[in-house]
């Protein structure tokens, strides 16, 4: 996140972030690129002020970026 703008003001309430954590664990266990997924979730949360606890936000991230690719 170094060098990127962080949105700290006027953020929506964060719903339960546990599902976001669980998809990272699942990606790790499945041999997927979990680091890239983590970065995408962090960018959505801090850089775009999105509620990563919401299923439609996580699904949108996975569709927008190929986060299902195997780790290199």
C-alpha positions as CSV (number, residue, x, y, z in Angstrom):
1,X,0.0,0.0,0.0
2,X,3.1,2.2,0.1
3,X,2.6,5.3,-2.0
4,X,-1.2,4.9,-2.4
5,X,-3.8,7.2,-1.0
6,X,-5.7,5.9,2.0
7,X,-9.3,7.0,2.6
8,X,-9.7,7.5,6.3
9,X,-12.6,10.0,6.4
10,X,-16.3,9.4,5.6
11,X,-16.0,5.6,5.4
12,X,-19.0,3.3,5.6
13,X,-19.4,1.0,8.6
14,X,-17.4,-2.2,8.1
15,X,-19.6,-5.3,8.3
16,X,-18.2,-8.6,9.5
17,X,-14.7,-8.9,7.8
18,X,-14.4,-12.6,8.7
19,X,-15.6,-13.8,5.3
20,X,-12.8,-11.8,3.7
21,X,-10.3,-13.5,5.9
22,X,-11.7,-16.9,5.2
23,X,-11.4,-16.5,1.4
24,X,-7.7,-15.6,1.9
25,X,-7.2,-18.8,3.9
26,X,-9.1,-20.8,1.3
27,X,-7.0,-19.3,-1.5
28,X,-3.8,-20.3,0.5
29,X,-5.0,-23.8,1.1
30,X,-6.0,-24.2,-2.6
31,X,-2.6,-23.0,-3.8
32,X,-4.0,-19.8,-5.3
33,X,-2.3,-16.4,-5.3
34,X,-3.4,-15.4,-1.8
35,X,-1.0,-12.5,-1.6
36,X,-2.5,-10.9,-4.6
37,X,-6.0,-11.5,-3.2
38,X,-4.9,-9.9,0.1
39,X,-3.6,-6.9,-1.7
40,X,-6.8,-6.5,-3.7
41,X,-8.9,-6.7,-0.5
42,X,-6.7,-4.1,1.2
43,X,-6.8,-1.8,-1.8
44,X,-10.6,-2.1,-1.9
45,X,-10.9,-1.4,1.9
46,X,-8.3,1.4,2.3
47,X,-8.0,2.9,-1.2
48,X,-11.6,2.7,-2.3
49,X,-13.4,2.7,1.1
50,X,-15.3,-0.4,0.2
51,X,-16.9,-2.7,2.8
52,X,-15.0,-6.0,2.2
53,X,-17.4,-7.7,4.6
54,X,-20.1,-7.5,1.9
55,X,-20.4,-10.5,-0.4
56,X,-21.0,-8.4,-3.5
57,X,-17.8,-6.4,-2.9
58,X,-15.7,-9.6,-2.6
59,X,-17.4,-11.2,-5.7
60,X,-16.8,-8.0,-7.7
61,X,-13.1,-8.1,-6.8
62,X,-12.8,-11.7,-7.9
63,X,-14.5,-11.0,-11.2
64,X,-12.6,-7.7,-11.9
65,X,-9.2,-9.4,-11.3
66,X,-8.3,-12.9,-12.0
67,X,-7.8,-13.9,-8.4
68,X,-8.5,-17.5,-9.0
69,X,-5.1,-18.1,-10.8
70,X,-2.6,-20.4,-9.2
71,X,0.3,-18.9,-7.3
72,X,3.4,-18.4,-9.3
